[in-house]
Structure formats: C-alpha cells, structure tokens
Amino acid sequence: MTDDGTRSGESDAPRTAGDEGDATPERAGWFEDLAPDDTEAGAASIRDGRADAPEDWPRRAVESGFADDESDYYDKLREASVRAAREAAAERERADDQQLVHAVRAMDDAAAQANELAERVAEWAGSRDADAGTGVEYARELAARDPASPTEERLISLARRTADLADESDALREFIERETADVAPNLAAMAGPVLASRLISLAGGLESLAKKPAGTVQVLGAEDALFAHLRGRAPSPKHGVIFTHEYVRGTRPEKRGSAARTLAGKLTIAARVDHYSGERKPELDEELRRRMDQIRGRNDAGDGDGSEQTGDADGTEQEGEA
C-alpha cells in the first residue's frame, strides 16, 4: 500500500476505459455540464465540439441525468441540432450577404467616379481638340494612345485611371451576378442579381430585407421622396429602386402602382424564403408572371403582342442599376 492509498504495483498497470481515473471519457459528451432545458448552450456545444470516435451518448445522457430516457435524449439532440444548424446558416448568410452589400456599393462608387472623371477627361481633351469625344468609352480610346507631350501624358494618365475604374465597376457587377444566386436564389431569379443585391444593400442585409413589409420594400431607394411626402411637400412615392425592373418600368403609367405593389409583395416572399430556408421555389416566378399578365391586361384580346414579357434573371439582371 502506498501513501496515496493504492496497492503497490497498481500505478504501473495499464488502465481500460472503465477503470476509475478514466472517468472523463465516460462523462464526455455534447451535453456534459448542460442543463437539460438549455437548448442554446446545447446548440453551441454541438457547433463547437467534436468527438474522435462514436460513443454511447444516449446511455451516458441518461446516466448523467441530462435525459430521462433514450427517447428524451434524441428529442433534446434534435432541438439542439436544429438550432445549431440555423445559427450556422444565419452566420454564413450574414457573412455572404454583407459581401454583396459592400460589392454593390463599391460598384456604384466606381461607376460614379468613372463617369465623373470621364467628364473631366472630355472637358480637358476638348480644350485641345475640337473633335474630342465624351464619356467612358472616349476615355478608353484616349487611354490607348501614346502621349506626345507632357500635357498629353497627364491627360492620358487620367483617362487610364478612368478606364480602370470603369473596368473595376464591370468586374464588381460580374462578381455580384455570380454570387447573388448563392446568397438569395429566389430573389436573384425574380429581380435579377444586381437589383436583388441592391435591395439587400438598401435594407442592410438579407435578414433585414426578409423582415420588412412589402410596402417598405416597394419604396426602398425612394427615401428622399418618402420623407418629402411625410413633410407634406410631395405625393407618396409609388416605387423606389424596383422601378428599374421591367415589370414596373415596362408597365403603362396608370398601372405602375399596381405593378409595383405586386412585384414588391413577391420580392418580399422571395427574400423570406431565401433567408429562412434557402430553397429554390420556381413557382414564385410563375405566380408573379401570371399576376403581371393580369395587371397589364394581356389576358384581354387585342392588348399587345406580349413583347414586353420578361421577369426572369435574363430579363432583369441588367435592369438592377439605379
């Protein structure tokens, strides 16, 4: 017998998982030290924990008092797992949709600066050449020239910066068109990726957009007009940035209010589906198309040839710019 109460020779003998002193693996589990009704802590334990090998978790949960029986254990596991999955999905969404928010704002900034510099380039070039052009495309043309004087060197350098900004804006648009379908598949299909990302940006994120009523979505981007209306200085705006969608812009003025309300309602539903489930639902697009046909009167004989019919991603992705 040694001083600590063990028999001589026992300290060198190998231990098995059931020996005293090896109790930690027996107690280990995602439910360890958790209150049975603390689903939030259980979800965090499932998300952050790991196990090197399968274990008899139901038995251990019952023995530790965490669960009343095996069925109760699986009920608690399901609740914690579902919560963990939802939190993980929300975290990914926040990361992804915020990238879209930054991208669409950067695209707008780059395009605005390119256009502003293009005006400066055209004005400067016009002072030297009466046949000088205008716009970003002229700046691109000028950027390809070789300077013949120090003045031309600076002018052409400015034109190149203008072209670079325009190229960056185009590259950001391509990024948005690729990424939006992953973040908000239904919204991207219904509105087009650029308009979808712009709505997400104006709302401050997909979750925020999903929680807004359709009436608010309808006037996103028309805040100045809305505030003027609230101060009694202007009529209520019928639409905001969704005006750029063909279903609003391509509808006769007297029916645009109805078209904007219908589109905003369906966009709101699409955003909610994207936020809460992420499941692609093509039937939403078809429901919107049928309703717009009714509003535009295409079901009536002799009302147009249907040439304006659009609304899918291909028909609207270039209509997303404000």
Order of alpha helices (4+ residues) and beta strands (2+ residues): alpha-alpha-alpha-alpha-alpha-alpha-alpha-alpha-alpha-alpha-alpha-alpha-alpha-alpha-alpha
